Amino acid sequence: MASSDHTHHDGESYFDGPPGILAKVWQWMSTVDHKKIGVMYLVAVLFMFFLGGVSALAVRYELLDPVRTVETINEAGEIIQYTSGQRLAGLTNIMGAQNANEVYNRIFTLHGAIMVFMFIIPSIPASLGNFFLPIMLGAKDVAFPRLNLLSWYIYVIGCLFGVFSILLGGVDTGWTFYTPYSTTTDADHWRVILMILAAFILGFSSILTGMNFVVTVHKLRAPGMGWFDMPLFIWGIYATAVIQVLATPVIGITLLLLVFERVMNIGIFDPSMGGDPVLYQHFFWFYSHPVVYVMILPGMGIISEIIAVHSRKHIFGYRAIAFSSLGIAGVSFLVWGHHIFTAMGELAAVLFSGLTFLVAIPTAIKVFNWIATLYKGSIALNTPMLYALIFLFTFSIGGLTGLPLATLATDLHLHDTYYVVAHFHYTMMGGTVMAFMGGLHHWWPKMFGKMYSEKGAMTGTILVFIGFNLTFFTQFFLGTQGMPRRYANYVDEFQTLHIISSAGSLVLLLGFLVHLGTFIVSLIAGDKAPPNPWGGLTLEWETESPPIEHNFHHEPVVTHGPYDYETTVPPHWDPKDFPLPKNPSSH
């Protein structure tokens, strides 16, 4: 993609640093290098993913049994009642809860809050976006490097607030913090305030990151790189950043009002003091529905990169995919009402239902173009491509199962059932997490300079796919049969499906553990990665593996598009031939 000089120059990778452990630690903690900050974000979000996953397993463990009230007769002939099936009852003392149901409520709140605010929202933009956005633009760093480091520290502080509230016993409000429940329940209200402040603080990290990315894209593109020469991953991150900057202040103000109401007894959302709880829902979803696209748009950008590179073909409909990212970002601000159909008038519900269907158009454009790109491509069925294909399957299910929820008549039946849980996870985990894992495998050799075992990675991928579908596809059936979400107790008829779902979560865990082992082995004993192991044409493949501190030895000059395989790469070129042959027009 560039006419930069490929001859080797002596230069240290961004990993190299001063001798001594303390000196290295200080260098990382005070760094303004976007690559190091990206790696630090990656470690942090993966740790939060671990915590969120453990809480999810605890939820599935509790739901293995329906709760039954059993009557027995003791030796004195007295009838004694006791509750069986409460598997989390042993945690009541540890978490300061009164019963197993309260423990369950706190654990599923913990799962939702960690996964949404601390993992999925920052996962791709803050880790892979931070690492690769400047390199793919041909820049030395982001526009505001010190602000970038500050955003990481703010993220860590927000996570610490959340973890501290967990150590105090956790909260049972649900991750949405709906009022008046979040303003009136829980005697130890400081736990609730700490968790709300955690989400509030994390919002500032999101805003600073988004602002940094917008300015970087506008101002630091390499010479010759116009708007339609940018990789589609950059378009996805750019659309995400716009949403982060515009939507996040709304949730910040809303959560602050919630804290004020709780501490000062001011009637804002609590109806007993003249407040309006539905107003909170409008504020919350005005942010939280756009943030669904903060989660998925970067993943869509990753899928565009993977499919183009690993099918060795020019992306079909480049401009349509680019504009559809901006289209999704724009429409996302208009559809929050479909979360609260039953809390609004008929006319408003009809309007929001129609607007919700509108989101399907730019999303379908992307899926169509990805499939068209795969058609007659030279597909390399490796781990990144396998995750891209899994994404197409699971995200399509997530999108199609959203249509009944956008339809007023069916939403009334399905709302607040396990159908919504399944739909949400097929969109977020089947979309964002699958894309994140694909991107991590795609760019792992570039980030760390080491290749991973393809067999190990493929094994983990297959286990993740099987475990994910076992866990969540069964929940569509639970929902349509009437199983409400967020309940620890259920009737016996649902037990078989819950057991299948819980078994799937263990397979999913095994898949992620295989991935973890594969990555650790790669770091310790993996083969050295070449500069361009997949034969990509975007600028990150022009750098060393891992990149040097300032990314490029010389300023790159863009001379062709990011996916011009037909005009740039010889027909029989093999990825093992390094470096990638230059575009003849660049001479």
Backbone torsions as a table, in degrees:
resi	resn	phi	psi	omega
1	MET	NA	-8.7	-174.4
2	ALA	-142.0	162.4	176.8
3	SER	-101.2	27.8	178.7
4	SER	-69.2	154.8	-175.3
5	ASP	-73.4	125.4	-178.9
6	HIS	-89.3	-8.6	-178.5
7	THR	-63.5	145.5	-174.1
8	HIS	-72.3	134.0	172.3
9	HIS	-120.5	144.3	177.1
10	ASP	-66.0	126.5	178.7
11	GLY	-165.2	140.4	-179.5
12	GLU	-80.1	144.4	173.5
13	SER	-71.4	164.3	-178.1
14	TYR	-64.4	-16.8	177.9
15	PHE	-74.4	-28.7	-175.6
16	ASP	-67.0	144.5	-178.7
17	GLY	-160.8	-171.2	-178.0
18	PRO	-68.2	155.1	177.2
19	PRO	-69.6	154.0	178.7
20	GLY	98.5	135.0	-176.4
21	ILE	-64.8	-46.6	-177.5
22	LEU	-62.2	-40.5	179.4
23	ALA	-63.8	-40.8	178.8
24	LYS	-65.7	-43.6	179.9
25	VAL	-60.5	-45.3	-179.7
26	TRP	-64.2	-38.6	179.4
27	GLN	-61.5	-41.2	179.6
28	TRP	-71.0	-41.0	-176.2
29	MET	-71.8	-19.9	-179.3
30	SER	-111.9	9.0	-173.8
31	THR	-70.3	152.2	169.3
32	VAL	-117.7	10.9	177.7
33	ASP	-74.6	121.5	-176.2
34	HIS	-59.9	-27.7	-178.6
35	LYS	-70.9	-45.0	178.0
36	LYS	-64.7	-40.2	178.6
37	ILE	-64.3	-38.7	176.5
38	GLY	-61.6	-41.9	178.9
39	VAL	-67.1	-40.3	178.2
40	MET	-63.8	-40.8	174.7
41	TYR	-61.4	-41.5	-178.6
42	LEU	-60.3	-46.3	179.2
43	VAL	-62.2	-43.9	-177.3
44	ALA	-65.2	-46.6	-176.6
45	VAL	-70.1	-31.9	177.1
46	LEU	-68.8	-34.5	175.7
47	PHE	-65.7	-41.5	178.0
48	MET	-67.7	-33.3	175.3
49	PHE	-61.6	-39.0	177.6
50	PHE	-62.9	-47.5	179.8
51	LEU	-62.3	-44.3	178.7
52	GLY	-63.7	-36.3	178.6
53	GLY	-68.5	-38.8	177.8
54	VAL	-62.2	-42.7	179.7
55	SER	-66.7	-34.2	177.0
56	ALA	-64.9	-40.9	178.0
57	LEU	-64.0	-36.0	177.3
58	ALA	-64.4	-39.3	177.0
59	VAL	-62.2	-47.1	180.0
60	ARG	-65.3	-33.7	178.3
61	TYR	-63.9	-43.6	178.8
62	GLU	-62.6	-36.1	-173.6
63	LEU	-84.9	6.2	175.4
64	LEU	-64.2	-31.8	-177.6
65	ASP	-119.7	140.9	165.6
66	PRO	-74.2	148.7	179.9
67	VAL	-82.3	130.0	-179.2
68	ARG	-123.9	143.4	171.5
69	THR	-95.9	117.9	-173.7
70	VAL	-108.9	136.5	176.5
71	GLU	-107.1	131.3	175.1
72	THR	-131.0	163.0	178.2
73	ILE	-113.7	124.5	-179.6
74	ASN	-82.5	-175.9	-175.0
75	GLU	-64.0	-27.9	-179.0
76	ALA	-82.4	0.9	179.6
77	GLY	84.0	10.9	-179.7
78	GLU	-88.4	142.6	177.9
79	ILE	-84.2	124.7	-179.7
80	ILE	-118.6	132.5	176.4
81	GLN	-102.6	137.2	171.5
82	TYR	-143.4	157.9	-176.4
83	THR	-99.2	129.3	176.5
84	SER	-112.3	161.0	175.4
85	GLY	90.8	-0.6	178.7
86	GLN	-88.8	90.6	-172.1
87	ARG	-72.6	-22.1	-179.3
88	LEU	-94.4	9.8	-176.3
89	ALA	-60.5	-28.3	-178.9
90	GLY	-67.7	-14.0	-178.7
91	LEU	-93.1	0.4	-175.4
92	THR	-61.0	-42.6	-179.5
93	ASN	-71.0	-39.8	-178.4
94	ILE	-62.7	-42.0	-176.4
95	MET	-93.6	3.8	179.0
96	GLY	66.5	28.5	-178.4
97	ALA	-96.1	162.4	-178.5
98	GLN	-86.8	-29.1	-178.7
99	ASN	-155.8	175.7	-175.8
100	ALA	-66.4	-32.5	178.9
101	ASN	-63.2	-38.7	178.9
102	GLU	-66.9	-38.0	175.6
103	VAL	-61.2	-45.2	179.3
104	TYR	-58.4	-46.0	-179.4
105	ASN	-60.1	-40.4	-179.4
106	ARG	-68.8	-37.9	-177.1
107	ILE	-71.4	-40.8	179.6
108	PHE	-72.1	-29.6	172.6
109	THR	-62.9	-44.3	178.5
110	LEU	-60.1	-44.5	179.2
111	HIS	-59.5	-49.0	-178.2
112	GLY	-64.9	-46.8	-176.8
113	ALA	-63.9	-43.0	-179.2
114	ILE	-68.0	-48.7	-175.1
115	MET	-64.5	-38.5	-177.3
116	VAL	-79.6	-58.3	-170.4
117	PHE	-80.4	-31.5	-171.8
118	MET	-107.3	-15.2	179.4
119	PHE	-117.1	-67.1	-167.9
120	ILE	-66.6	-42.6	-177.5
121	ILE	-60.2	-49.4	-179.4
122	PRO	-86.5	-7.8	-166.8
123	SER	-54.7	-61.3	-175.8
124	ILE	-81.0	-49.6	-177.3
125	PRO	-60.9	-45.2	-172.7
126	ALA	-77.2	-28.4	-178.7
127	SER	-97.2	-71.1	-178.5
128	LEU	-69.1	-36.8	178.0
129	GLY	-63.7	-45.9	179.0
130	ASN	-61.3	-40.1	-176.8
131	PHE	-70.7	-45.6	-167.0
132	PHE	-103.2	-21.2	-177.5
133	LEU	-57.2	-50.2	178.9
134	PRO	-63.0	-39.9	-178.2
135	ILE	-65.2	-41.5	-179.0
136	MET	-70.0	-20.0	175.1
137	LEU	-90.1	-7.9	-176.4
138	GLY	80.3	21.6	-178.0
139	ALA	-98.9	161.8	177.2
140	LYS	-80.4	-28.9	-178.3
141	ASP	-163.8	-178.8	173.1
142	VAL	-73.2	170.7	-175.1
143	ALA	-65.5	-36.4	-177.3
144	PHE	-126.4	84.0	-174.4
145	PRO	-61.7	-40.8	-178.7
146	ARG	-68.3	-36.4	175.9
147	LEU	-63.8	-33.8	177.6
148	ASN	-62.8	-45.2	177.8
149	LEU	-64.9	-41.0	178.4
150	LEU	-59.7	-39.3	-179.4
151	SER	-63.7	-34.6	177.5
152	TRP	-66.8	-44.2	178.9
153	TYR	-63.5	-39.5	177.6
154	ILE	-62.9	-40.0	177.0
155	TYR	-60.1	-45.7	-179.2
156	VAL	-63.2	-42.3	179.2
157	ILE	-62.7	-43.2	177.5
158	GLY	-59.9	-43.0	177.9
159	CYS	-63.1	-39.2	179.5
160	LEU	-63.7	-39.9	175.7
161	PHE	-59.1	-44.7	180.0
162	GLY	-64.4	-45.0	-179.6
163	VAL	-64.9	-37.1	-179.8
164	PHE	-64.6	-38.9	177.5
165	SER	-65.5	-30.6	177.1
166	ILE	-68.2	-44.0	-179.3
167	LEU	-63.3	-28.4	177.1
168	LEU	-77.9	-6.2	178.2
169	GLY	129.0	-12.0	177.4
170	GLY	84.6	172.5	-179.9
171	VAL	-122.2	156.8	-176.6
172	ASP	-123.8	30.4	-175.9
173	THR	-84.1	-11.0	-165.8
174	GLY	83.1	153.5	-174.2
175	TRP	-69.1	-14.4	179.9
176	THR	-85.0	-11.4	179.3
177	PHE	54.9	39.6	-177.2
178	TYR	-58.3	136.3	171.6
179	THR	-90.3	156.8	1.6
180	PRO	-82.4	1.6	-177.1
181	TYR	-59.1	-45.7	-175.9
182	SER	-73.0	-12.9	-179.7
183	THR	-101.9	-10.3	-172.9
184	THR	-122.5	-21.1	-174.4
185	THR	-96.0	170.3	174.5
186	ASP	72.9	106.4	-177.3
187	ALA	-59.2	-40.9	178.9
188	ASP	-86.8	80.8	-171.1
189	HIS	-72.0	-10.6	179.5
190	TRP	-67.5	-28.0	175.9
191	ARG	-62.7	-44.6	179.4
192	VAL	-63.6	-44.2	-179.2
193	ILE	-62.2	-40.9	179.3
194	LEU	-62.1	-42.9	-179.0
195	MET	-68.3	-38.5	177.8
196	ILE	-65.2	-42.8	178.4
197	LEU	-64.8	-31.7	176.8
198	ALA	-60.0	-48.3	178.6
199	ALA	-63.8	-37.4	179.2
200	PHE	-62.5	-46.9	-178.8
201	ILE	-66.5	-41.7	179.1
202	LEU	-60.4	-30.2	177.5
203	GLY	-61.0	-37.2	178.6
204	PHE	-65.0	-39.8	176.2
205	SER	-59.7	-42.1	-179.6
206	SER	-63.8	-43.5	-179.5
207	ILE	-63.4	-46.3	-177.6
208	LEU	-64.2	-41.4	178.6
209	THR	-62.9	-46.1	180.0
210	GLY	-61.2	-44.3	179.7
211	MET	-62.6	-41.2	178.8
212	ASN	-60.7	-43.3	-178.3
213	PHE	-67.8	-40.8	-179.7
214	VAL	-60.3	-47.6	-178.6
215	VAL	-66.2	-39.7	-179.9
216	THR	-60.9	-45.2	-179.5
217	VAL	-64.8	-39.3	-177.5
218	HIS	-72.4	-36.4	-166.2
219	LYS	-110.9	-19.3	-169.2
220	LEU	-118.1	23.6	175.9
221	ARG	-70.5	146.6	-178.4
222	ALA	-66.0	156.2	175.2
223	PRO	-54.9	133.3	-179.9
224	GLY	90.7	-7.9	-178.4
225	MET	-96.3	101.7	173.1
226	GLY	-82.8	-179.0	-178.4
227	TRP	-61.1	-34.2	-176.7
228	PHE	-98.0	18.1	168.6
229	ASP	-107.0	-1.0	-178.2
230	MET	-77.7	144.8	172.8
231	PRO	-60.9	152.7	-177.5
232	LEU	-69.3	-21.9	173.3
233	PHE	-61.4	-38.3	178.4
234	ILE	-65.7	-39.8	177.1
235	TRP	-61.3	-41.6	178.2
236	GLY	-63.4	-44.0	179.1
237	ILE	-66.7	-38.0	-179.2
238	TYR	-64.4	-47.2	178.1
239	ALA	-61.4	-39.3	177.0
240	THR	-61.2	-45.2	-177.2
241	ALA	-62.3	-37.9	177.7
242	VAL	-61.1	-44.2	178.4
243	ILE	-63.7	-43.4	-179.0
244	GLN	-57.8	-44.2	-176.2
245	VAL	-70.5	-38.3	-174.2
246	LEU	-86.8	-35.0	-172.4
247	ALA	-93.8	-33.3	-172.5
248	THR	-62.6	-37.1	177.7
249	PRO	-57.3	-28.3	-179.8
250	VAL	-64.3	-47.1	-179.8
251	ILE	-69.0	-32.6	178.2
252	GLY	-60.1	-48.9	179.9
253	ILE	-65.2	-40.5	-179.0
254	THR	-62.2	-46.6	-179.4
255	LEU	-66.6	-35.3	177.4
256	LEU	-65.1	-41.7	176.5
257	LEU	-61.6	-36.7	178.6
258	LEU	-63.2	-42.9	178.0
259	VAL	-64.4	-44.2	178.9
260	PHE	-58.5	-43.1	-179.7
261	GLU	-63.9	-39.7	-177.3
262	ARG	-70.7	-39.9	-175.3
263	VAL	-82.5	-40.6	-171.1
264	MET	-105.6	1.0	-178.9
265	ASN	55.5	43.5	175.8
266	ILE	-92.9	135.5	-178.2
267	GLY	-82.3	93.7	176.8
268	ILE	-111.3	-50.1	-179.3
269	PHE	-115.9	-18.3	-176.3
270	ASP	-82.4	116.5	-176.8
271	PRO	-64.2	-25.7	179.3
272	SER	-67.3	-17.1	178.1
273	MET	-114.0	18.2	178.3
274	GLY	90.0	7.6	179.9
275	GLY	-86.9	-179.5	-176.9
276	ASP	-130.5	106.8	-178.8
277	PRO	-66.4	-28.1	179.3
278	VAL	-69.2	-29.8	176.0
279	LEU	-59.8	-41.0	176.6
280	TYR	-59.6	-43.2	-178.7
281	GLN	-62.7	-39.9	177.0
282	HIS	-62.5	-47.8	179.6
283	PHE	-60.4	-46.8	-175.4
284	PHE	-62.6	-47.2	-175.8
285	TRP	-78.7	-20.5	173.5
286	PHE	-61.8	-31.7	172.9
287	TYR	-86.1	-47.5	-165.1
288	SER	-74.4	-21.8	173.5
289	HIS	-77.3	-45.3	172.1
290	PRO	-55.2	-33.4	-177.2
291	VAL	-70.3	-20.2	170.8
292	VAL	-58.0	-36.8	-179.9
293	TYR	-82.5	-22.0	167.8
294	VAL	-61.6	-35.2	-179.8
295	MET	-74.3	-38.9	-168.9
296	ILE	-96.7	-30.5	-176.0
297	LEU	-60.8	-44.1	176.3
298	PRO	-62.1	-34.7	177.0
299	GLY	-63.6	-39.2	176.7
300	MET	-63.6	-36.7	176.3
301	GLY	-62.9	-41.1	177.6
302	ILE	-61.8	-44.5	-178.6
303	ILE	-61.3	-39.2	176.8
304	SER	-59.3	-43.3	179.2
305	GLU	-64.2	-49.1	-175.3
306	ILE	-62.3	-46.7	-175.8
307	ILE	-65.5	-40.4	179.8
308	ALA	-66.5	-46.8	-175.2
309	VAL	-69.2	-44.5	-171.9
310	HIS	-89.9	-1.3	167.7
311	SER	-111.0	2.9	175.1
312	ARG	50.0	52.8	-174.5
313	LYS	-147.6	146.1	175.9
314	HIS	-61.6	133.5	-178.5
315	ILE	-60.6	135.3	-180.0
316	PHE	-79.0	126.4	174.9
317	GLY	68.7	51.4	-177.4
318	TYR	-52.0	-52.0	-175.3
319	ARG	-65.9	-35.2	178.4
320	ALA	-63.8	-41.7	178.7
321	ILE	-66.6	-42.7	-179.5
322	ALA	-62.0	-49.4	-178.1
323	PHE	-69.7	-29.9	179.1
324	SER	-66.9	-30.3	174.9
325	SER	-62.1	-46.1	178.2
326	LEU	-67.6	-35.7	178.5
327	GLY	-63.4	-44.1	177.1
328	ILE	-61.3	-43.1	179.3
329	ALA	-60.2	-41.5	-179.2
330	GLY	-68.8	-47.3	-177.5
331	VAL	-67.3	-27.5	-176.8
332	SER	-58.9	-24.7	-179.5
333	PHE	-80.4	-5.7	-171.7
334	LEU	-111.7	1.7	-168.5
335	VAL	-121.7	14.1	-174.4
336	TRP	-62.7	-24.6	-173.6
337	GLY	-65.5	-17.1	-177.1
338	HIS	-71.1	-8.9	174.9
339	HIS	-79.1	-17.2	-172.6
340	ILE	-134.3	44.1	179.9
341	PHE	-54.1	-41.8	-174.5
342	THR	-75.4	-8.2	-177.9
343	ALA	-104.7	12.4	-178.0
344	MET	-135.4	168.8	179.9
345	GLY	-69.9	167.5	-175.1
346	GLU	-64.7	-42.6	-178.3
347	LEU	-63.8	-46.5	178.9
348	ALA	-61.1	-40.7	180.0
349	ALA	-62.7	-42.3	179.1
350	VAL	-63.7	-43.1	179.5
351	LEU	-62.7	-45.8	-179.7
352	PHE	-67.1	-33.2	176.7
353	SER	-63.2	-45.6	178.9
354	GLY	-63.0	-42.1	179.4
355	LEU	-65.1	-33.4	-179.7
356	THR	-63.8	-40.1	178.4
357	PHE	-64.1	-25.5	-177.7
358	LEU	-63.1	-31.7	-179.2
359	VAL	-62.8	-26.9	-176.6
360	ALA	-64.7	-25.0	-174.3
361	ILE	-68.2	-57.9	179.0
362	PRO	-64.0	-29.4	178.0
363	THR	-67.9	-43.6	179.7
364	ALA	-65.5	-33.4	176.5
365	ILE	-57.8	-45.2	-179.6
366	LYS	-62.2	-49.4	-177.0
367	VAL	-61.2	-43.2	178.2
368	PHE	-60.1	-44.7	-177.3
369	ASN	-68.2	-35.1	176.9
370	TRP	-64.9	-44.4	-180.0
371	ILE	-65.5	-38.8	177.9
372	ALA	-65.0	-33.6	177.3
373	THR	-66.4	-40.4	-179.9
374	LEU	-65.8	-29.3	-175.8
375	TYR	-60.6	121.2	179.9
376	LYS	63.1	20.5	175.5
377	GLY	-83.5	161.3	176.3
378	SER	-89.2	81.4	-167.7
379	ILE	-79.0	126.7	171.9
380	ALA	-98.2	111.3	-174.1
381	LEU	-85.2	68.4	177.3
382	ASN	-101.4	-173.7	-174.7
383	THR	-61.1	-48.2	178.5
384	PRO	-58.1	-43.2	-179.9
385	MET	-66.9	-36.0	178.1
386	LEU	-62.5	-40.8	177.4
387	TYR	-66.9	-34.6	176.8
388	ALA	-64.6	-41.4	178.4
389	LEU	-67.7	-38.6	175.4
390	ILE	-61.6	-42.5	177.8
391	PHE	-56.5	-47.8	-179.1
392	LEU	-58.8	-38.0	-178.8
393	PHE	-73.2	-54.2	-173.0
394	THR	-72.8	-38.9	-179.6
395	PHE	-68.7	-34.3	177.1
396	SER	-64.7	-39.7	175.4
397	ILE	-62.8	-43.2	177.9
398	GLY	-59.3	-42.5	-179.7
399	GLY	-68.9	-44.8	-177.4
400	LEU	-68.5	-34.2	178.8
401	THR	-76.3	-9.1	173.7
402	GLY	-76.6	-21.2	-177.9
403	LEU	-62.2	-43.4	175.7
404	PRO	-63.1	-27.4	179.1
405	LEU	-78.1	-23.0	176.3
406	ALA	-83.8	-15.6	-180.0
407	THR	-89.5	125.5	-171.1
408	LEU	-58.7	-45.2	-173.8
409	ALA	-64.0	-44.4	-178.0
410	THR	-79.2	-29.8	-179.5
411	ASP	-63.3	-35.7	-179.7
412	LEU	-60.3	-33.2	178.7
413	HIS	-80.6	-38.9	-170.9
414	LEU	-90.6	-17.6	-175.8
415	HIS	-60.6	138.5	179.5
416	ASP	61.9	27.9	170.9
417	THR	-114.0	177.1	179.1
418	TYR	-67.3	-14.1	174.3
419	TYR	-60.3	-40.8	179.1
420	VAL	-67.1	-39.3	177.5
421	VAL	-60.0	-46.1	-179.6
422	ALA	-64.7	-46.1	179.2
423	HIS	-58.7	-46.5	-178.3
424	PHE	-61.7	-43.2	-178.4
425	HIS	-72.3	-32.4	175.8
426	TYR	-68.0	-30.1	178.1
427	THR	-79.2	-48.8	-173.8
428	MET	-82.2	-50.4	-179.1
429	MET	-82.3	-43.8	177.4
430	GLY	-66.7	-22.6	177.3
431	GLY	-98.8	-73.6	-171.9
432	THR	-63.7	-49.2	-174.7
433	VAL	-68.1	-38.8	178.1
434	MET	-64.8	-40.6	177.4
435	ALA	-66.4	-40.4	178.3
436	PHE	-59.8	-45.8	179.3
437	MET	-65.9	-39.6	176.7
438	GLY	-62.3	-44.7	178.8
439	GLY	-64.3	-37.6	179.6
440	LEU	-63.7	-41.9	177.9
441	HIS	-71.3	-35.5	-179.4
442	HIS	-64.4	-42.8	-174.3
443	TRP	-103.2	0.0	-179.8
444	TRP	-55.4	-47.5	179.3
445	PRO	-59.6	-35.2	179.9
446	LYS	-72.8	-39.7	-176.6
447	MET	-69.1	-42.1	-170.9
448	PHE	-118.0	-2.6	175.9
449	GLY	70.8	16.9	-178.8
450	LYS	-130.6	141.1	173.7
451	MET	-85.4	153.9	177.8
452	TYR	-110.5	165.8	177.9
453	SER	-72.2	118.2	-179.6
454	GLU	-64.9	-36.2	179.2
455	LYS	-64.6	-45.7	179.0
456	GLY	-62.1	-43.5	-178.6
457	ALA	-66.1	-40.7	179.2
458	MET	-65.9	-38.8	177.8
459	THR	-60.5	-47.4	178.6
460	GLY	-60.9	-40.5	-178.8
461	THR	-63.0	-44.7	-179.7
462	ILE	-64.5	-41.6	178.1
463	LEU	-63.3	-41.6	178.7
464	VAL	-61.9	-43.4	-178.9
465	PHE	-63.1	-46.9	-179.4
466	ILE	-65.3	-47.8	-177.7
467	GLY	-62.6	-41.2	-179.2
468	PHE	-61.8	-47.8	-177.2
469	ASN	-70.3	-35.1	175.2
470	LEU	-62.6	-41.0	-176.3
471	THR	-68.3	-46.1	-166.7
472	PHE	-105.9	-24.6	-179.9
473	PHE	-66.6	-36.4	178.2
474	THR	-61.5	-26.3	-176.8
475	GLN	-73.3	-21.2	171.0
476	PHE	-61.6	-42.0	179.2
477	PHE	-68.1	-41.1	176.8
478	LEU	-57.4	-43.7	-176.8
479	GLY	-67.7	-44.7	-178.9
480	THR	-67.9	-23.1	177.4
481	GLN	-87.1	-4.2	171.9
482	GLY	105.7	10.4	178.4
483	MET	-72.5	115.1	179.7
484	PRO	-73.1	146.8	177.3
485	ARG	-78.0	162.0	175.0
486	ARG	68.5	17.3	177.9
487	TYR	-105.1	134.4	174.7
488	ALA	-84.2	-25.3	-177.7
489	ASN	-104.0	145.6	177.0
490	TYR	-156.0	166.5	-179.2
491	VAL	-78.9	159.3	-172.6
492	ASP	-59.4	-28.9	-175.3
493	GLU	-61.6	-23.2	-176.9
494	PHE	-90.1	-3.4	-170.2
495	GLN	-63.8	-42.5	-176.9
496	THR	-58.6	-46.2	179.7
497	LEU	-65.3	-36.7	177.3
498	HIS	-65.9	-37.9	178.7
499	ILE	-64.9	-42.5	177.8
500	ILE	-61.7	-44.1	-179.8
501	SER	-62.3	-43.0	180.0
502	SER	-67.6	-37.1	176.7
503	ALA	-63.8	-40.3	177.5
504	GLY	-60.4	-35.7	-179.8
505	SER	-65.2	-30.6	176.8
506	LEU	-71.5	-38.1	175.8
507	VAL	-64.5	-40.0	177.4
508	LEU	-60.9	-44.6	177.0
509	LEU	-58.8	-45.3	-179.4
510	LEU	-60.4	-41.4	178.8
511	GLY	-60.7	-44.6	179.6
512	PHE	-68.3	-33.7	176.8
513	LEU	-66.9	-37.5	175.8
514	VAL	-62.2	-43.5	177.0
515	HIS	-59.9	-45.4	179.7
516	LEU	-58.9	-46.3	178.6
517	GLY	-61.9	-40.8	179.2
518	THR	-61.3	-43.7	-179.8
519	PHE	-67.6	-39.7	179.7
520	ILE	-65.0	-44.8	177.4
521	VAL	-61.2	-39.0	178.5
522	SER	-59.9	-45.3	-179.1
523	LEU	-65.1	-35.7	-175.8
524	ILE	-82.9	-45.8	-169.9
525	ALA	-132.2	14.9	-178.4
526	GLY	-72.3	153.3	176.0
527	ASP	-66.5	150.3	178.3
528	LYS	-65.0	134.1	-177.8
529	ALA	-82.4	135.9	173.0
530	PRO	-72.0	168.1	-179.6
531	PRO	-60.8	-32.7	-173.1
532	ASN	-137.8	73.2	-173.8
533	PRO	-67.8	-24.0	-176.4
534	TRP	-104.9	-7.4	-177.6
535	GLY	76.9	36.8	179.1
536	GLY	-80.3	158.6	-177.8
537	LEU	-109.4	-5.8	179.9
538	THR	-77.2	165.1	-166.2
539	LEU	-65.2	-26.1	-178.1
540	GLU	-63.2	-24.7	179.9
541	TRP	-82.2	-2.6	175.0
542	GLU	-86.2	-9.7	-175.2
543	THR	-95.6	172.0	173.8
544	GLU	-65.9	165.6	171.9
545	SER	-121.0	109.3	-4.9
546	PRO	-75.4	162.2	-175.7
547	PRO	-65.2	156.7	174.0
548	ILE	-74.2	172.6	-172.1
549	GLU	-56.9	-43.8	-177.7
550	HIS	-100.0	20.0	171.5
551	ASN	75.7	-57.4	-174.8
552	PHE	-122.3	145.2	174.5
553	HIS	-70.5	-35.5	177.4
554	HIS	-134.0	155.6	179.8
555	GLU	-64.0	124.0	-179.6
556	PRO	-74.2	148.8	175.3
557	VAL	-121.5	122.3	-174.7
558	VAL	-79.0	128.0	-177.7
559	THR	-122.9	-7.3	177.2
560	HIS	-154.7	171.9	-176.7
561	GLY	-73.3	165.5	-175.8
562	PRO	-72.1	-14.0	-175.6
563	TYR	-130.2	28.4	-175.8
564	ASP	-83.2	61.2	-176.5
565	TYR	-68.8	-38.3	-175.8
566	GLU	-64.9	-34.1	-176.2
567	THR	-98.5	-14.3	-170.7
568	THR	-108.7	-35.2	-172.1
569	VAL	-105.9	128.7	176.2
570	PRO	-56.5	147.0	-174.2
571	PRO	-55.9	-36.6	-174.5
572	HIS	-105.6	22.4	179.6
573	TRP	-67.4	138.4	-179.7
574	ASP	-112.3	138.3	-179.7
575	PRO	-57.4	-19.7	178.9
576	LYS	-74.9	-12.9	177.9
577	ASP	-83.4	112.4	-177.7
578	PHE	-119.5	146.9	-7.8
579	PRO	-78.0	174.5	178.2
580	LEU	-62.0	132.8	177.8
581	PRO	-57.3	138.1	-177.7
582	LYS	-75.2	158.1	172.6
583	ASN	-64.4	124.6	-178.6
584	PRO	-55.4	-30.5	-178.0
585	SER	-70.5	-10.8	-177.5
586	SER	-82.9	-9.2	-179.0
587	HIS	-84.0	NA	NA
